[in-house]
Amino acid sequence: MNSDRVVVSAFKRFPLKQSLGGVIVSLQKTRFDHLSCLRIFSKIDTVFEILMEELHQSANTTPYSPLSLSDLFQVPYDECGA
């Protein structure tokens, strides 16, 4: 999976002092927890709300709504992916 590769690449560069390492934010344990420089068991929305507050920034919290019907798509699959 591509997202795994991003994190693994950061972890590999960390011992070489080529990166600051990786941070994992998730409610569940992952197979990369032992490699992370910082592990936070939380929802990402909660972490970013706290971070934005700490940085004295405001975030747009308006929920997404499609601009027009052209932004809506019919997905021809059922809940099993068939």
mmCIF file of the N, C-alpha and C atoms, coordinates in Angstrom:
data_MODEL
# 
_entry.id   MODEL 
# 
loop_
_atom_site.group_PDB 
_atom_site.id 
_atom_site.type_symbol 
_atom_site.label_atom_id 
_atom_site.label_alt_id 
_atom_site.label_comp_id 
_atom_site.label_asym_id 
_atom_site.label_entity_id 
_atom_site.label_seq_id 
_atom_site.pdbx_PDB_ins_code 
_atom_site.Cartn_x 
_atom_site.Cartn_y 
_atom_site.Cartn_z 
_atom_site.occupancy 
_atom_site.B_iso_or_equiv 
_atom_site.pdbx_formal_charge 
_atom_site.auth_seq_id 
_atom_site.auth_comp_id 
_atom_site.auth_asym_id 
_atom_site.auth_atom_id 
_atom_site.pdbx_PDB_model_num 
ATOM 1   N N  . MET A 1 1  ? 0.845   -1.184 0.000   1.00 0.00 ? 1  MET A N  1 
ATOM 2   C CA . MET A 1 1  ? 0.000   0.000  0.000   1.00 0.00 ? 1  MET A CA 1 
ATOM 3   C C  . MET A 1 1  ? 0.884   1.239  0.000   1.00 0.00 ? 1  MET A C  1 
ATOM 4   N N  . ASN A 1 2  ? 0.516   2.247  -0.748  1.00 0.00 ? 2  ASN A N  1 
ATOM 5   C CA . ASN A 1 2  ? 1.324   3.446  -0.914  1.00 0.00 ? 2  ASN A CA 1 
ATOM 6   C C  . ASN A 1 2  ? 1.500   4.218  0.392   1.00 0.00 ? 2  ASN A C  1 
ATOM 7   N N  . SER A 1 3  ? 0.445   4.348  1.203   1.00 0.00 ? 3  SER A N  1 
ATOM 8   C CA . SER A 1 3  ? 0.569   5.099  2.456   1.00 0.00 ? 3  SER A CA 1 
ATOM 9   C C  . SER A 1 3  ? 1.563   4.422  3.400   1.00 0.00 ? 3  SER A C  1 
ATOM 10  N N  . ASP A 1 4  ? 1.612   3.100  3.394   1.00 0.00 ? 4  ASP A N  1 
ATOM 11  C CA . ASP A 1 4  ? 2.605   2.386  4.203   1.00 0.00 ? 4  ASP A CA 1 
ATOM 12  C C  . ASP A 1 4  ? 4.012   2.716  3.736   1.00 0.00 ? 4  ASP A C  1 
ATOM 13  N N  . ARG A 1 5  ? 4.196   2.809  2.433   1.00 0.00 ? 5  ARG A N  1 
ATOM 14  C CA . ARG A 1 5  ? 5.523   3.080  1.882   1.00 0.00 ? 5  ARG A CA 1 
ATOM 15  C C  . ARG A 1 5  ? 6.028   4.455  2.303   1.00 0.00 ? 5  ARG A C  1 
ATOM 16  N N  . VAL A 1 6  ? 5.152   5.438  2.385   1.00 0.00 ? 6  VAL A N  1 
ATOM 17  C CA . VAL A 1 6  ? 5.544   6.786  2.809   1.00 0.00 ? 6  VAL A CA 1 
ATOM 18  C C  . VAL A 1 6  ? 6.099   6.740  4.228   1.00 0.00 ? 6  VAL A C  1 
ATOM 19  N N  . VAL A 1 7  ? 5.382   6.086  5.107   1.00 0.00 ? 7  VAL A N  1 
ATOM 20  C CA . VAL A 1 7  ? 5.812   6.001  6.505   1.00 0.00 ? 7  VAL A CA 1 
ATOM 21  C C  . VAL A 1 7  ? 7.099   5.192  6.650   1.00 0.00 ? 7  VAL A C  1 
ATOM 22  N N  . VAL A 1 8  ? 7.174   4.066  5.971   1.00 0.00 ? 8  VAL A N  1 
ATOM 23  C CA . VAL A 1 8  ? 8.371   3.221  6.054   1.00 0.00 ? 8  VAL A CA 1 
ATOM 24  C C  . VAL A 1 8  ? 9.595   3.966  5.531   1.00 0.00 ? 8  VAL A C  1 
ATOM 25  N N  . SER A 1 9  ? 9.431   4.739  4.476   1.00 0.00 ? 9  SER A N  1 
ATOM 26  C CA . SER A 1 9  ? 10.560  5.517  3.934   1.00 0.00 ? 9  SER A CA 1 
ATOM 27  C C  . SER A 1 9  ? 11.062  6.531  4.956   1.00 0.00 ? 9  SER A C  1 
ATOM 28  N N  . ALA A 1 10 ? 10.157  7.204  5.650   1.00 0.00 ? 10 ALA A N  1 
ATOM 29  C CA . ALA A 1 10 ? 10.565  8.163  6.689   1.00 0.00 ? 10 ALA A CA 1 
ATOM 30  C C  . ALA A 1 10 ? 11.289  7.451  7.824   1.00 0.00 ? 10 ALA A C  1 
ATOM 31  N N  . PHE A 1 11 ? 10.790  6.285  8.207   1.00 0.00 ? 11 PHE A N  1 
ATOM 32  C CA . PHE A 1 11 ? 11.426  5.522  9.286   1.00 0.00 ? 11 PHE A CA 1 
ATOM 33  C C  . PHE A 1 11 ? 12.833  5.071  8.895   1.00 0.00 ? 11 PHE A C  1 
ATOM 34  N N  . LYS A 1 12 ? 13.012  4.694  7.642   1.00 0.00 ? 12 LYS A N  1 
ATOM 35  C CA . LYS A 1 12 ? 14.327  4.240  7.178   1.00 0.00 ? 12 LYS A CA 1 
ATOM 36  C C  . LYS A 1 12 ? 15.334  5.382  7.131   1.00 0.00 ? 12 LYS A C  1 
ATOM 37  N N  . ARG A 1 13 ? 14.880  6.607  6.817   1.00 0.00 ? 13 ARG A N  1 
ATOM 38  C CA . ARG A 1 13 ? 15.790  7.750  6.736   1.00 0.00 ? 13 ARG A CA 1 
ATOM 39  C C  . ARG A 1 13 ? 16.160  8.303  8.111   1.00 0.00 ? 13 ARG A C  1 
ATOM 40  N N  . PHE A 1 14 ? 15.343  8.039  9.116   1.00 0.00 ? 14 PHE A N  1 
ATOM 41  C CA . PHE A 1 14 ? 15.557  8.612  10.439  1.00 0.00 ? 14 PHE A CA 1 
ATOM 42  C C  . PHE A 1 14 ? 16.917  8.250  11.051  1.00 0.00 ? 14 PHE A C  1 
ATOM 43  N N  . PRO A 1 15 ? 17.319  6.979  11.070  1.00 0.00 ? 15 PRO A N  1 
ATOM 44  C CA . PRO A 1 15 ? 18.629  6.662  11.662  1.00 0.00 ? 15 PRO A CA 1 
ATOM 45  C C  . PRO A 1 15 ? 19.795  7.330  10.934  1.00 0.00 ? 15 PRO A C  1 
ATOM 46  N N  . LEU A 1 16 ? 19.593  7.662  9.668   1.00 0.00 ? 16 LEU A N  1 
ATOM 47  C CA . LEU A 1 16 ? 20.643  8.308  8.876   1.00 0.00 ? 16 LEU A CA 1 
ATOM 48  C C  . LEU A 1 16 ? 20.624  9.824  9.032   1.00 0.00 ? 16 LEU A C  1 
ATOM 49  N N  . LYS A 1 17 ? 19.748  10.317 9.901   1.00 0.00 ? 17 LYS A N  1 
ATOM 50  C CA . LYS A 1 17 ? 19.572  11.752 10.150  1.00 0.00 ? 17 LYS A CA 1 
ATOM 51  C C  . LYS A 1 17 ? 19.142  12.492 8.877   1.00 0.00 ? 17 LYS A C  1 
ATOM 52  N N  . GLN A 1 18 ? 18.397  11.789 8.006   1.00 0.00 ? 18 GLN A N  1 
ATOM 53  C CA . GLN A 1 18 ? 17.894  12.393 6.776   1.00 0.00 ? 18 GLN A CA 1 
ATOM 54  C C  . GLN A 1 18 ? 16.421  12.775 6.904   1.00 0.00 ? 18 GLN A C  1 
ATOM 55  N N  . SER A 1 19 ? 15.809  12.483 8.056   1.00 0.00 ? 19 SER A N  1 
ATOM 56  C CA . SER A 1 19 ? 14.424  12.878 8.295   1.00 0.00 ? 19 SER A CA 1 
ATOM 57  C C  . SER A 1 19 ? 14.199  12.956 9.802   1.00 0.00 ? 19 SER A C  1 
ATOM 58  N N  . LEU A 1 20 ? 13.058  13.506 10.181  1.00 0.00 ? 20 LEU A N  1 
ATOM 59  C CA . LEU A 1 20 ? 12.713  13.594 11.599  1.00 0.00 ? 20 LEU A CA 1 
ATOM 60  C C  . LEU A 1 20 ? 11.964  12.352 12.072  1.00 0.00 ? 20 LEU A C  1 
ATOM 61  N N  . GLY A 1 21 ? 11.749  11.400 11.185  1.00 0.00 ? 21 GLY A N  1 
ATOM 62  C CA . GLY A 1 21 ? 11.048  10.174 11.543  1.00 0.00 ? 21 GLY A CA 1 
ATOM 63  C C  . GLY A 1 21 ? 9.579   10.277 11.205  1.00 0.00 ? 21 GLY A C  1 
ATOM 64  N N  . GLY A 1 22 ? 8.802   9.386  11.783  1.00 0.00 ? 22 GLY A N  1 
ATOM 65  C CA . GLY A 1 22 ? 7.383   9.330  11.462  1.00 0.00 ? 22 GLY A CA 1 
ATOM 66  C C  . GLY A 1 22 ? 6.509   9.448  12.686  1.00 0.00 ? 22 GLY A C  1 
ATOM 67  N N  . VAL A 1 23 ? 5.313   9.967  12.477  1.00 0.00 ? 23 VAL A N  1 
ATOM 68  C CA . VAL A 1 23 ? 4.310   10.099 13.524  1.00 0.00 ? 23 VAL A CA 1 
ATOM 69  C C  . VAL A 1 23 ? 3.088   9.313  13.079  1.00 0.00 ? 23 VAL A C  1 
ATOM 70  N N  . ILE A 1 24 ? 2.552   8.505  13.974  1.00 0.00 ? 24 ILE A N  1 
ATOM 71  C CA . ILE A 1 24 ? 1.349   7.743  13.660  1.00 0.00 ? 24 ILE A CA 1 
ATOM 72  C C  . ILE A 1 24 ? 0.238   8.207  14.589  1.00 0.00 ? 24 ILE A C  1 
ATOM 73  N N  . VAL A 1 25 ? -0.889  8.600  13.977  1.00 0.00 ? 25 VAL A N  1 
ATOM 74  C CA . VAL A 1 25 ? -2.087  8.979  14.726  1.00 0.00 ? 25 VAL A CA 1 
ATOM 75  C C  . VAL A 1 25 ? -3.189  8.022  14.292  1.00 0.00 ? 25 VAL A C  1 
ATOM 76  N N  . SER A 1 26 ? -3.666  7.226  15.243  1.00 0.00 ? 26 SER A N  1 
ATOM 77  C CA . SER A 1 26 ? -4.693  6.243  14.939  1.00 0.00 ? 26 SER A CA 1 
ATOM 78  C C  . SER A 1 26 ? -5.298  5.741  16.246  1.00 0.00 ? 26 SER A C  1 
ATOM 79  N N  . LEU A 1 27 ? -6.515  5.271  16.174  1.00 0.00 ? 27 LEU A N  1 
ATOM 80  C CA . LEU A 1 27 ? -7.144  4.689  17.360  1.00 0.00 ? 27 LEU A CA 1 
ATOM 81  C C  . LEU A 1 27 ? -6.695  3.250  17.582  1.00 0.00 ? 27 LEU A C  1 
ATOM 82  N N  . GLN A 1 28 ? -6.191  2.619  16.533  1.00 0.00 ? 28 GLN A N  1 
ATOM 83  C CA . GLN A 1 28 ? -5.778  1.217  16.616  1.00 0.00 ? 28 GLN A CA 1 
ATOM 84  C C  . GLN A 1 28 ? -4.267  1.089  16.530  1.00 0.00 ? 28 GLN A C  1 
ATOM 85  N N  . LYS A 1 29 ? -3.766  -0.020 17.042  1.00 0.00 ? 29 LYS A N  1 
ATOM 86  C CA . LYS A 1 29 ? -2.344  -0.317 16.884  1.00 0.00 ? 29 LYS A CA 1 
ATOM 87  C C  . LYS A 1 29 ? -2.073  -0.604 15.415  1.00 0.00 ? 29 LYS A C  1 
ATOM 88  N N  . THR A 1 30 ? -0.849  -0.294 14.982  1.00 0.00 ? 30 THR A N  1 
ATOM 89  C CA . THR A 1 30 ? -0.449  -0.613 13.607  1.00 0.00 ? 30 THR A CA 1 
ATOM 90  C C  . THR A 1 30 ? 0.822   -1.442 13.654  1.00 0.00 ? 30 THR A C  1 
ATOM 91  N N  . ARG A 1 31 ? 1.176   -1.998 12.536  1.00 0.00 ? 31 ARG A N  1 
ATOM 92  C CA . ARG A 1 31 ? 2.400   -2.812 12.501  1.00 0.00 ? 31 ARG A CA 1 
ATOM 93  C C  . ARG A 1 31 ? 3.662   -1.947 12.496  1.00 0.00 ? 31 ARG A C  1 
ATOM 94  N N  . PHE A 1 32 ? 3.504   -0.618 12.404  1.00 0.00 ? 32 PHE A N  1 
ATOM 95  C CA . PHE A 1 32 ? 4.648   0.285  12.381  1.00 0.00 ? 32 PHE A CA 1 
ATOM 96  C C  . PHE A 1 32 ? 4.820   1.074  13.671  1.00 0.00 ? 32 PHE A C  1 
ATOM 97  N N  . ASP A 1 33 ? 3.993   0.830  14.678  1.00 0.00 ? 33 ASP A N  1 
ATOM 98  C CA . ASP A 1 33 ? 4.053   1.589  15.928  1.00 0.00 ? 33 ASP A CA 1 
ATOM 99  C C  . ASP A 1 33 ? 5.458   1.613  16.538  1.00 0.00 ? 33 ASP A C  1 
ATOM 100 N N  . HIS A 1 34 ? 6.125   0.486  16.522  1.00 0.00 ? 34 HIS A N  1 
ATOM 101 C CA . HIS A 1 34 ? 7.451   0.390  17.152  1.00 0.00 ? 34 HIS A CA 1 
ATOM 102 C C  . HIS A 1 34 ? 8.510   1.225  16.416  1.00 0.00 ? 34 HIS A C  1 
ATOM 103 N N  . LEU A 1 35 ? 8.243   1.603  15.192  1.00 0.00 ? 35 LEU A N  1 
ATOM 104 C CA . LEU A 1 35 ? 9.194   2.397  14.414  1.00 0.00 ? 35 LEU A CA 1 
ATOM 105 C C  . LEU A 1 35 ? 8.970   3.899  14.531  1.00 0.00 ? 35 LEU A C  1 
ATOM 106 N N  . SER A 1 36 ? 7.800   4.308  15.003  1.00 0.00 ? 36 SER A N  1 
ATOM 107 C CA . SER A 1 36 ? 7.458   5.733  14.992  1.00 0.00 ? 36 SER A CA 1 
ATOM 108 C C  . SER A 1 36 ? 8.211   6.514  16.067  1.00 0.00 ? 36 SER A C  1 
ATOM 109 N N  . CYS A 1 37 ? 8.464   7.773  15.773  1.00 0.00 ? 37 CYS A N  1 
ATOM 110 C CA . CYS A 1 37 ? 9.093   8.675  16.747  1.00 0.00 ? 37 CYS A CA 1 
ATOM 111 C C  . CYS A 1 37 ? 8.057   9.200  17.728  1.00 0.00 ? 37 CYS A C  1 
ATOM 112 N N  . LEU A 1 38 ? 6.812   9.267  17.273  1.00 0.00 ? 38 LEU A N  1 
ATOM 113 C CA . LEU A 1 38 ? 5.713   9.719  18.117  1.00 0.00 ? 38 LEU A CA 1 
ATOM 114 C C  . LEU A 1 38 ? 4.479   8.920  17.738  1.00 0.00 ? 38 LEU A C  1 
ATOM 115 N N  . ARG A 1 39 ? 3.833   8.332  18.743  1.00 0.00 ? 39 ARG A N  1 
ATOM 116 C CA . ARG A 1 39 ? 2.633   7.519  18.512  1.00 0.00 ? 39 ARG A CA 1 
ATOM 117 C C  . ARG A 1 39 ? 1.493   8.113  19.325  1.00 0.00 ? 39 ARG A C  1 
ATOM 118 N N  . ILE A 1 40 ? 0.404   8.498  18.656  1.00 0.00 ? 40 ILE A N  1 
ATOM 119 C CA . ILE A 1 40 ? -0.740  9.116  19.323  1.00 0.00 ? 40 ILE A CA 1 
ATOM 120 C C  . ILE A 1 40 ? -1.977  8.265  19.062  1.00 0.00 ? 40 ILE A C  1 
ATOM 121 N N  . PHE A 1 41 ? -2.593  7.771  20.138  1.00 0.00 ? 41 PHE A N  1 
ATOM 122 C CA . PHE A 1 41 ? -3.823  7.002  20.025  1.00 0.00 ? 41 PHE A CA 1 
ATOM 123 C C  . PHE A 1 41 ? -4.992  7.965  20.150  1.00 0.00 ? 41 PHE A C  1 
ATOM 124 N N  . SER A 1 42 ? -5.474  8.445  19.019  1.00 0.00 ? 42 SER A N  1 
ATOM 125 C CA . SER A 1 42 ? -6.566  9.416  18.996  1.00 0.00 ? 42 SER A CA 1 
ATOM 126 C C  . SER A 1 42 ? -7.093  9.517  17.576  1.00 0.00 ? 42 SER A C  1 
ATOM 127 N N  . LYS A 1 43 ? -8.171  10.274 17.431  1.00 0.00 ? 43 LYS A N  1 
ATOM 128 C CA . LYS A 1 43 ? -8.671  10.593 16.096  1.00 0.00 ? 43 LYS A CA 1 
ATOM 129 C C  . LYS A 1 43 ? -7.841  11.742 15.536  1.00 0.00 ? 43 LYS A C  1 
ATOM 130 N N  . ILE A 1 44 ? -7.558  11.709 14.244  1.00 0.00 ? 44 ILE A N  1 
ATOM 131 C CA . ILE A 1 44 ? -6.739  12.746 13.619  1.00 0.00 ? 44 ILE A CA 1 
ATOM 132 C C  . ILE A 1 44 ? -7.397  14.113 13.739  1.00 0.00 ? 44 ILE A C  1 
ATOM 133 N N  . ASP A 1 45 ? -8.729  14.164 13.674  1.00 0.00 ? 45 ASP A N  1 
ATOM 134 C CA . ASP A 1 45 ? -9.437  15.445 13.811  1.00 0.00 ? 45 ASP A CA 1 
ATOM 135 C C  . ASP A 1 45 ? -9.156  16.078 15.169  1.00 0.00 ? 45 ASP A C  1 
ATOM 136 N N  . THR A 1 46 ? -9.161  15.275 16.211  1.00 0.00 ? 46 THR A N  1 
ATOM 137 C CA . THR A 1 46 ? -8.888  15.779 17.563  1.00 0.00 ? 46 THR A CA 1 
ATOM 138 C C  . THR A 1 46 ? -7.465  16.300 17.671  1.00 0.00 ? 46 THR A C  1 
ATOM 139 N N  . VAL A 1 47 ? -6.518  15.552 17.131  1.00 0.00 ? 47 VAL A N  1 
ATOM 140 C CA . VAL A 1 47 ? -5.108  15.961 17.181  1.00 0.00 ? 47 VAL A CA 1 
ATOM 141 C C  . VAL A 1 47 ? -4.902  17.280 16.442  1.00 0.00 ? 47 VAL A C  1 
ATOM 142 N N  . PHE A 1 48 ? -5.515  17.416 15.277  1.00 0.00 ? 48 PHE A N  1 
ATOM 143 C CA . PHE A 1 48 ? -5.336  18.653 14.505  1.00 0.00 ? 48 PHE A CA 1 
ATOM 144 C C  . PHE A 1 48 ? -6.055  19.837 15.130  1.00 0.00 ? 48 PHE A C  1 
ATOM 145 N N  . GLU A 1 49 ? -7.181  19.604 15.776  1.00 0.00 ? 49 GLU A N  1 
ATOM 146 C CA . GLU A 1 49 ? -7.848  20.698 16.492  1.00 0.00 ? 49 GLU A CA 1 
ATOM 147 C C  . GLU A 1 49 ? -6.930  21.237 17.587  1.00 0.00 ? 49 GLU A C  1 
ATOM 148 N N  . ILE A 1 50 ? -6.311  20.347 18.341  1.00 0.00 ? 50 ILE A N  1 
ATOM 149 C CA . ILE A 1 50 ? -5.383  20.752 19.409  1.00 0.00 ? 50 ILE A CA 1 
ATOM 150 C C  . ILE A 1 50 ? -4.154  21.443 18.821  1.00 0.00 ? 50 ILE A C  1 
ATOM 151 N N  . LEU A 1 51 ? -3.620  20.890 17.743  1.00 0.00 ? 51 LEU A N  1 
ATOM 152 C CA . LEU A 1 51 ? -2.448  21.476 17.094  1.00 0.00 ? 51 LEU A CA 1 
ATOM 153 C C  . LEU A 1 51 ? -2.741  22.881 16.583  1.00 0.00 ? 51 LEU A C  1 
ATOM 154 N N  . MET A 1 52 ? -3.876  23.053 15.916  1.00 0.00 ? 52 MET A N  1 
ATOM 155 C CA . MET A 1 52 ? -4.244  24.372 15.392  1.00 0.00 ? 52 MET A CA 1 
ATOM 156 C C  . MET A 1 52 ? -4.427  25.383 16.527  1.00 0.00 ? 52 MET A C  1 
ATOM 157 N N  . GLU A 1 53 ? -5.009  24.929 17.617  1.00 0.00 ? 53 GLU A N  1 
ATOM 158 C CA . GLU A 1 53 ? -5.182  25.799 18.786  1.00 0.00 ? 53 GLU A CA 1 
ATOM 159 C C  . GLU A 1 53 ? -3.824  26.218 19.350  1.00 0.00 ? 53 GLU A C  1 
ATOM 160 N N  . GLU A 1 54 ? -2.914  25.261 19.440  1.00 0.00 ? 54 GLU A N  1 
ATOM 161 C CA . GLU A 1 54 ? -1.568  25.526 19.954  1.00 0.00 ? 54 GLU A CA 1 
ATOM 162 C C  . GLU A 1 54 ? -0.819  26.504 19.065  1.00 0.00 ? 54 GLU A C  1 
ATOM 163 N N  . LEU A 1 55 ? -1.050  26.421 17.755  1.00 0.00 ? 55 LEU A N  1 
ATOM 164 C CA . LEU A 1 55 ? -0.381  27.306 16.790  1.00 0.00 ? 55 LEU A CA 1 
ATOM 165 C C  . LEU A 1 55 ? -1.129  28.624 16.598  1.00 0.00 ? 55 LEU A C  1 
ATOM 166 N N  . HIS A 1 56 ? -2.216  28.808 17.352  1.00 0.00 ? 56 HIS A N  1 
ATOM 167 C CA . HIS A 1 56 ? -3.041  30.012 17.252  1.00 0.00 ? 56 HIS A CA 1 
ATOM 168 C C  . HIS A 1 56 ? -3.544  30.227 15.822  1.00 0.00 ? 56 HIS A C  1 
ATOM 169 N N  . GLN A 1 57 ? -3.997  29.130 15.227  1.00 0.00 ? 57 GLN A N  1 
ATOM 170 C CA . GLN A 1 57 ? -4.535  29.164 13.867  1.00 0.00 ? 57 GLN A CA 1 
ATOM 171 C C  . GLN A 1 57 ? -5.995  28.739 13.916  1.00 0.00 ? 57 GLN A C  1 
ATOM 172 N N  . SER A 1 58 ? -6.740  29.140 12.913  1.00 0.00 ? 58 SER A N  1 
ATOM 173 C CA . SER A 1 58 ? -8.116  28.665 12.819  1.00 0.00 ? 58 SER A CA 1 
ATOM 174 C C  . SER A 1 58 ? -8.227  27.760 11.598  1.00 0.00 ? 58 SER A C  1 
ATOM 175 N N  . ALA A 1 59 ? -9.094  26.791 11.713  1.00 0.00 ? 59 ALA A N  1 
ATOM 176 C CA . ALA A 1 59 ? -9.292  25.860 10.609  1.00 0.00 ? 59 ALA A CA 1 
ATOM 177 C C  . ALA A 1 59 ? -10.720 25.981 10.118  1.00 0.00 ? 59 ALA A C  1 
ATOM 178 N N  . ASN A 1 60 ? -10.895 25.800 8.827   1.00 0.00 ? 60 ASN A N  1 
ATOM 179 C CA . ASN A 1 60 ? -12.230 25.790 8.262   1.00 0.00 ? 60 ASN A CA 1 
ATOM 180 C C  . ASN A 1 60 ? -12.886 24.468 8.629   1.00 0.00 ? 60 ASN A C  1 
ATOM 181 N N  . THR A 1 61 ? -13.884 24.507 9.481   1.00 0.00 ? 61 THR A N  1 
ATOM 182 C CA . THR A 1 61 ? -14.538 23.276 9.917   1.00 0.00 ? 61 THR A CA 1 
ATOM 183 C C  . THR A 1 61 ? -15.893 23.083 9.255   1.00 0.00 ? 61 THR A C  1 
ATOM 184 N N  . THR A 1 62 ? -16.144 23.826 8.187   1.00 0.00 ? 62 THR A N  1 
ATOM 185 C CA . THR A 1 62 ? -17.396 23.683 7.456   1.00 0.00 ? 62 THR A CA 1 
ATOM 186 C C  . THR A 1 62 ? -17.397 22.345 6.735   1.00 0.00 ? 62 THR A C  1 
ATOM 187 N N  . PRO A 1 63 ? -18.404 21.522 6.959   1.00 0.00 ? 63 PRO A N  1 
ATOM 188 C CA . PRO A 1 63 ? -18.449 20.225 6.266   1.00 0.00 ? 63 PRO A CA 1 
ATOM 189 C C  . PRO A 1 63 ? -18.513 20.415 4.758   1.00 0.00 ? 63 PRO A C  1 
ATOM 190 N N  . TYR A 1 64 ? -17.949 19.493 4.042   1.00 0.00 ? 64 TYR A N  1 
ATOM 191 C CA . TYR A 1 64 ? -17.966 19.534 2.581   1.00 0.00 ? 64 TYR A CA 1 
ATOM 192 C C  . TYR A 1 64 ? -19.386 19.334 2.073   1.00 0.00 ? 64 TYR A C  1 
ATOM 193 N N  . SER A 1 65 ? -19.757 20.129 1.133   1.00 0.00 ? 65 SER A N  1 
ATOM 194 C CA . SER A 1 65 ? -21.016 19.900 0.426   1.00 0.00 ? 65 SER A CA 1 
ATOM 195 C C  . SER A 1 65 ? -20.740 20.109 -1.053  1.00 0.00 ? 65 SER A C  1 
ATOM 196 N N  . PRO A 1 66 ? -21.259 19.228 -1.898  1.00 0.00 ? 66 PRO A N  1 
ATOM 197 C CA . PRO A 1 66 ? -20.993 19.339 -3.331  1.00 0.00 ? 66 PRO A CA 1 
ATOM 198 C C  . PRO A 1 66 ? -21.477 20.682 -3.878  1.00 0.00 ? 66 PRO A C  1 
ATOM 199 N N  . LEU A 1 67 ? -20.720 21.227 -4.806  1.00 0.00 ? 67 LEU A N  1 
ATOM 200 C CA . LEU A 1 67 ? -21.078 22.509 -5.406  1.00 0.00 ? 67 LEU A CA 1 
ATOM 201 C C  . LEU A 1 67 ? -22.212 22.361 -6.403  1.00 0.00 ? 67 LEU A C  1 
ATOM 202 N N  . SER A 1 68 ? -22.246 21.231 -7.096  1.00 0.00 ? 68 SER A N  1 
ATOM 203 C CA . SER A 1 68 ? -23.277 21.013 -8.103  1.00 0.00 ? 68 SER A CA 1 
ATOM 204 C C  . SER A 1 68 ? -23.478 19.512 -8.274  1.00 0.00 ? 68 SER A C  1 
ATOM 205 N N  . LEU A 1 69 ? -24.465 19.149 -9.048  1.00 0.00 ? 69 LEU A N  1 
ATOM 206 C CA . LEU A 1 69 ? -24.715 17.735 -9.307  1.00 0.00 ? 69 LEU A CA 1 
ATOM 207 C C  . LEU A 1 69 ? -23.555 17.081 -10.050 1.00 0.00 ? 69 LEU A C  1 
ATOM 208 N N  . SER A 1 70 ? -22.734 17.863 -10.735 1.00 0.00 ? 70 SER A N  1 
ATOM 209 C CA . SER A 1 70 ? -21.592 17.287 -11.454 1.00 0.00 ? 70 SER A CA 1 
ATOM 210 C C  . SER A 1 70 ? -20.518 16.785 -10.477 1.00 0.00 ? 70 SER A C  1 
ATOM 211 N N  . ASP A 1 71 ? -20.614 17.183 -9.195  1.00 0.00 ? 71 ASP A N  1 
ATOM 212 C CA . ASP A 1 71 ? -19.677 16.703 -8.178  1.00 0.00 ? 71 ASP A CA 1 
ATOM 213 C C  . ASP A 1 71 ? -20.122 15.390 -7.554  1.00 0.00 ? 71 ASP A C  1 
ATOM 214 N N  . LEU A 1 72 ? -21.294 14.898 -7.918  1.00 0.00 ? 72 LEU A N  1 
ATOM 215 C CA . LEU A 1 72 ? -21.824 13.653 -7.380  1.00 0.00 ? 72 LEU A CA 1 
ATOM 216 C C  . LEU A 1 72 ? -21.611 12.531 -8.380  1.00 0.00 ? 72 LEU A C  1 
ATOM 217 N N  . PHE A 1 73 ? -21.258 11.354 -7.877  1.00 0.00 ? 73 PHE A N  1 
ATOM 218 C CA . PHE A 1 73 ? -20.974 10.225 -8.753  1.00 0.00 ? 73 PHE A CA 1 
ATOM 219 C C  . PHE A 1 73 ? -21.735 8.991  -8.276  1.00 0.00 ? 73 PHE A C  1 
ATOM 220 N N  . GLN A 1 74 ? -22.231 8.231  -9.198  1.00 0.00 ? 74 GLN A N  1 
ATOM 221 C CA . GLN A 1 74 ? -22.895 6.964  -8.913  1.00 0.00 ? 74 GLN A CA 1 
ATOM 222 C C  . GLN A 1 74 ? -21.828 5.878  -8.925  1.00 0.00 ? 74 GLN A C  1 
ATOM 223 N N  . VAL A 1 75 ? -21.680 5.132  -7.835  1.00 0.00 ? 75 VAL A N  1 
ATOM 224 C CA . VAL A 1 75 ? -20.709 4.055  -7.762  1.00 0.00 ? 75 VAL A CA 1 
ATOM 225 C C  . VAL A 1 75 ? -21.456 2.738  -7.981  1.00 0.00 ? 75 VAL A C  1 
ATOM 226 N N  . PRO A 1 76 ? -21.148 2.022  -9.070  1.00 0.00 ? 76 PRO A N  1 
ATOM 227 C CA . PRO A 1 76 ? -21.932 0.839  -9.424  1.00 0.00 ? 76 PRO A CA 1 
ATOM 228 C C  . PRO A 1 76 ? -21.505 -0.424 -8.662  1.00 0.00 ? 76 PRO A C  1 
ATOM 229 N N  . TYR A 1 77 ? -21.287 -0.339 -7.377  1.00 0.00 ? 77 TYR A N  1 
ATOM 230 C CA . TYR A 1 77 ? -20.895 -1.493 -6.575  1.00 0.00 ? 77 TYR A CA 1 
ATOM 231 C C  . TYR A 1 77 ? -21.788 -1.588 -5.354  1.00 0.00 ? 77 TYR A C  1 
ATOM 232 N N  . ASP A 1 78 ? -21.981 -2.805 -4.873  1.00 0.00 ? 78 ASP A N  1 
ATOM 233 C CA . ASP A 1 78 ? -22.730 -2.966 -3.634  1.00 0.00 ? 78 ASP A CA 1 
ATOM 234 C C  . ASP A 1 78 ? -21.745 -2.941 -2.468  1.00 0.00 ? 78 ASP A C  1 
ATOM 235 N N  . GLU A 1 79 ? -22.245 -3.173 -1.252  1.00 0.00 ? 79 GLU A N  1 
ATOM 236 C CA . GLU A 1 79 ? -21.392 -3.071 -0.056  1.00 0.00 ? 79 GLU A CA 1 
ATOM 237 C C  . GLU A 1 79 ? -20.281 -4.130 -0.021  1.00 0.00 ? 79 GLU A C  1 
ATOM 238 N N  . CYS A 1 80 ? -20.386 -5.172 -0.857  1.00 0.00 ? 80 CYS A N  1 
ATOM 239 C CA . CYS A 1 80 ? -19.350 -6.222 -0.922  1.00 0.00 ? 80 CYS A CA 1 
ATOM 240 C C  . CYS A 1 80 ? -18.351 -5.952 -2.044  1.00 0.00 ? 80 CYS A C  1 
ATOM 241 N N  . GLY A 1 81 ? -18.549 -4.891 -2.810  1.00 0.00 ? 81 GLY A N  1 
ATOM 242 C CA . GLY A 1 81 ? -17.627 -4.544 -3.877  1.00 0.00 ? 81 GLY A CA 1 
ATOM 243 C C  . GLY A 1 81 ? -17.923 -5.252 -5.195  1.00 0.00 ? 81 GLY A C  1 
ATOM 244 N N  . ALA A 1 82 ? -19.084 -5.897 -5.274  1.00 0.00 ? 82 ALA A N  1 
ATOM 245 C CA . ALA A 1 82 ? -19.426 -6.641 -6.505  1.00 0.00 ? 82 ALA A CA 1 
ATOM 246 C C  . ALA A 1 82 ? -20.289 -5.806 -7.423  1.00 0.00 ? 82 ALA A C  1 
# 
